[in-house]
Amino acid sequence: MLKVLIVEDTATFRLIVRRQLAALGINSVATAVDGEEALELLRTEPDFDVILCDWHMAPMDGFAFCASLQSIPYLRGRHIPVVFMTSDAKLADPEKRKRTLGTAHGLGIIDILIKPFTVADLREVLARCAGYVPY
């Protein structure tokens, strides 16, 4: 079963994403309120299959969090797909999305979900980045 880490600073949205994952039959979920908390969690529990990460957080944004993943010895050389979650509607434009992903791919960022997204959107992204296709 897929194990997912949600890194999101808004409690309501963490709950929404957790419920969407549960609707897909994914119940092995952990949450962190920011990148720093997520890094601490990954130091003790590094076996996540996918990370769903808010792009705009403080004090550590999504890019800084992804850049810091390789600071965890167990994760060096290991790839955990990261999906950014953002409310930046400009990224709905396919060309801007493609450019952003091109820049972000080196940090392990596989895709971007535009908030608010549906369970179907989440399912599609998980299928692409983790090979998981829930029924």
C-alpha positions in Angstrom: 0.0 0.0 0.0 1.2 3.5 -0.8 2.5 5.6 2.0 2.1 9.4 1.6 3.5 12.4 3.4 1.4 15.6 3.2 3.4 18.8 3.8 0.9 21.6 4.1 0.7 24.6 6.4 -3.1 24.9 6.3 -4.8 22.5 8.7 -8.1 22.5 6.7 -6.3 21.6 3.5 -4.3 18.9 5.3 -7.6 17.3 6.4 -9.1 17.7 2.9 -6.1 15.9 1.2 -6.1 13.2 3.9 -9.8 12.6 3.2 -9.2 12.5 -0.6 -6.5 9.9 0.0 -8.8 7.9 2.2 -11.4 8.0 -0.6 -8.7 6.3 -2.8 -8.1 3.7 -0.2 -4.8 5.2 1.0 -4.8 5.4 4.8 -1.0 5.2 5.4 -0.6 9.0 5.6 1.5 11.3 7.8 1.3 15.1 7.9 3.7 17.9 8.6 2.9 21.6 8.9 6.0 22.9 7.1 9.2 21.8 5.4 11.2 21.7 8.7 8.7 19.4 10.4 8.7 17.2 7.3 12.5 16.9 7.3 12.4 15.9 11.0 9.8 13.3 10.3 11.7 11.9 7.3 14.9 11.5 9.5 13.0 9.0 11.7 10.5 7.7 9.1 12.0 7.9 5.6 10.0 5.2 3.9 7.3 7.3 2.1 6.4 6.5 -1.5 5.1 10.0 -2.4 5.3 13.5 -0.8 2.4 15.9 -1.5 4.0 19.3 -0.7 2.5 22.8 -0.6 4.6 25.2 -2.7 4.2 28.3 -0.6 5.0 27.8 3.1 7.0 29.6 5.7 9.6 29.4 7.0 10.7 26.8 4.4 8.9 26.8 1.0 8.5 23.7 -1.1 11.6 24.3 -3.2 13.8 24.7 -0.2 12.2 21.6 1.4 12.9 19.5 -1.8 16.5 20.8 -2.0 17.0 19.8 1.6 15.8 16.2 1.1 19.3 15.0 0.2 20.6 16.2 3.6 19.0 13.1 5.1 21.6 10.4 4.8 19.1 7.6 4.2 17.5 9.5 1.3 20.8 10.3 -0.6 20.5 8.6 -3.9 16.9 7.5 -3.2 14.1 9.1 -5.1 10.7 9.9 -3.4 8.4 11.6 -6.0 7.2 15.0 -4.8 4.0 16.6 -6.1 3.6 20.3 -5.4 0.2 21.6 -4.4 -0.4 25.3 -5.1 -3.3 27.8 -5.6 -1.2 29.6 -8.2 -3.7 29.6 -11.0 -1.1 30.7 -13.5 0.3 27.2 -13.4 -2.9 25.9 -15.0 -1.4 27.2 -18.3 0.2 24.1 -19.8 3.3 26.0 -21.1 4.0 27.7 -17.7 3.4 24.4 -16.0 5.9 22.7 -18.4 8.5 25.3 -17.8 8.1 25.2 -14.0 8.3 21.4 -14.0 11.4 21.5 -16.2 13.1 23.7 -13.6 11.8 21.7 -10.6 12.4 18.2 -11.9 16.0 18.1 -10.7 14.6 18.5 -7.1 12.4 15.4 -7.5 9.2 17.4 -8.2 7.2 15.2 -10.6 3.9 17.2 -11.0 1.8 20.1 -9.7 -1.7 20.0 -8.4 -3.7 23.2 -8.6 -5.8 23.8 -5.5 -8.6 23.1 -5.2 -8.2 19.7 -6.8 -10.5 16.7 -7.0 -10.1 13.1 -5.9 -9.8 12.3 -9.6 -7.0 14.8 -10.1 -5.2 13.3 -7.1 -5.7 9.8 -8.4 -4.3 10.7 -11.8 -1.2 12.3 -10.4 -0.5 9.4 -8.0 -0.9 6.9 -10.8 1.7 8.9 -12.8 4.3 9.4 -10.1 4.0 6.3 -8.1 2.5 3.8 -10.4 -0.4 3.4 -8.0 -3.9 3.2 -9.5 -6.5 2.9 -6.8 -10.0 1.6 -7.9 
